[in-house]
Amino acid sequence: MDDAVKIVILQTQLRDLQYRLRQTDQRLLATFKLPPQRMKLMSLLIDLPIVTPEVIAQRLGIDIEVRVAMNRLRKDLATFGIEVQSRRKLGYWFTDETKARIKLMTEEINDVTLKLPLPVKVTP
């Protein structure tokens, strides 16, 4: 397989991954209806095993204190029965059960509801 074909395949895979990420973000937004900053914070908790205040400040550039942002997210998610776990000097996290529950809740939203364009399949 020559380099040009490999590049096309990798570009297609990248587009597919980007589509899936947009789809996940849109499903979270449609399900939980959180403000953008709290949506990003929730995405970090889903993606990483443990999120430290330093990671939150660095990745999200949160202007307010991290504890305040986390408290607001906790209040928003409490209406859905979702808890953010934490331990001092360790960080914040969702349990595996909570992540599975969030996944089930977001899977109820389909692609038609989100109005996302489907990824284009390219065959070499």
MOHU-V772960 format. One record per pair of residues at least 12 apart in sequence whose C-alpha atoms are under 7 Angstrom apart, sorted by the first residue. I is the first residue (numbers start at 1). J is the second residue. D is the distance in Angstrom with one decimal. If there is no record, write none. Layout:
{{I/J/D} {I/J/D}}
This chain:
{{5/124/6.1} {9/124/7.0} {12/121/7.0} {12/122/6.5} {15/119/6.9} {16/119/5.9} {19/119/6.5} {26/114/6.7} {27/106/5.4} {27/109/6.1} {28/106/6.1} {31/106/6.0} {38/73/6.0} {45/93/5.6} {45/94/6.2} {46/94/6.8} {46/99/6.4} {49/93/6.3} {50/91/6.0} {50/92/5.6} {50/93/5.0} {51/91/5.3} {51/92/5.1} {51/93/6.2} {52/90/6.6} {52/91/4.3} {52/92/6.3} {53/66/6.0} {53/91/6.6} {82/98/6.7}}
